[in-house]
Amino acid sequence: QVRLVESGGDLVQPGGSLRLSCAASGSIFSINDMGWYRQAPGKQRELVAVITSRGSTNYADSVKGRFTISRDNAKNTVYLQMNPLKPEDTAVYYCNADVQDRYYRRIYWGQGTQVTVSS
């Protein structure tokens, strides 16, 4: 079994910054893509950013130039640096990982971390 644990969510003023972390643990042979998604109240979950095992990245248009995704393969951890933050970035942020264990390849999700941008 694999577990993803996010951290770093908080209440921050517009223009501020946050860094989210997501650590994967358990029966991991390798991790392919890792990504961040978010879901605001009353809206569908949407992709924020994704990073491949080799470090190639892709971002939603709404966060390009403001957010940076990175990963530490030795620690099975993905990060999301966010700045400057806007009120419309308020959402629960979820990480996911495409994990290969000894027998199977599966997508795992974290439990989510709340980011609130408000003055």
N, C-alpha and C positions, 0 to 999 in steps of 0.2 A: 504494500500500500504506500501511496505517496501523499504527502501533506504539503500545502502551500500556506504560508503565514505572512500576511501583509502587516506593515506598520508604517507610521509616519503621518497618518491623517490628522488634521487639526482644524481649528478655526483661525483664519488668517484674513487680514485686511486686503482689499483690492490693491494690486501692485506688489504684494508680498510674494514670498517663495516658500515652497515645501519640497521635501525629498521623500518619496515613497520607496519602501523596500519590500521585496517579496522573496522569502527564502523557501526553497524546496528541500524536503527531506524524505527519507524512506528508501524503498527499493528502486534505486535509480541506476540504470546502466548509462544512459545518455539523455540529454535534453535537446530537442530540436528548437523550434520557435518558442519564444516567450513573449507575452504581450500584456498590455494594460487596457482594460475596458472601463467604462463608467456608465452609471445609470442615475439619471436625475429623476426626481419625483414626477410621476405621470408620463415618463418617457421610456422608450426602449433602450436596452443596453447597447452601447456603441463602442466601436474600436477607437482607442486613443493612439496607441503606438504599438509596434511589434518589432522584434529584433531576432534575427536568425542566429544560429550557433556560431556563424562566422562573423557576426557583427553588422550585417546589413540591416538597415532600419527603414521603416515606413511610418508615416504619421497621418492622422486626420488633418484635413485642411484647417480646421478650427484651432489647432494647437501648433502648427508648423511655425518654427522660429521662436516659440516660447517654451516648449517642453523638449526634454532630451531623455531618450531611453538608453540605458546601458546595462551591461551584465558582467558578472564575474563568474566564469564557468567553473573555476576551482571551488567556489562557494555555492554553486547552484542558486545564485541570487540575481534578480533583476531589479533595476532601479528606475525611477521616474523623477527627474528633476523638473520642477514646474516653476517658471517665473517669466514674466510677471503674471500673476493670477488675476482672473476676472470673476465677477459674480456668477457669470454663466458657466464657470468651471465647477460650481457647486454640484456635488454628486457623491455617490458611493463608488469608490474605485476598486476594481477587482483585477487581480492578476491571473493569468493562466499560463500553462506550460504543456507542451507536446512532449510527453515523456516516454522513453523506451525503457522498459524494465527487462528482465531476463527473457520473458516470453511474449509480452504484449506491448503495443504502442497505444497510449491513451492520452486524452486531454483532461487535465486536472484544473480545478478552480480554487482560488482562495476564498476566504469568508467575507472579504470586503473591508475597506477602511473609509471612514467618512471624511470628506474634504468640504469645508464650508468657507466660502469667500464672502465676507460681509464686513461693512464698517459699523 
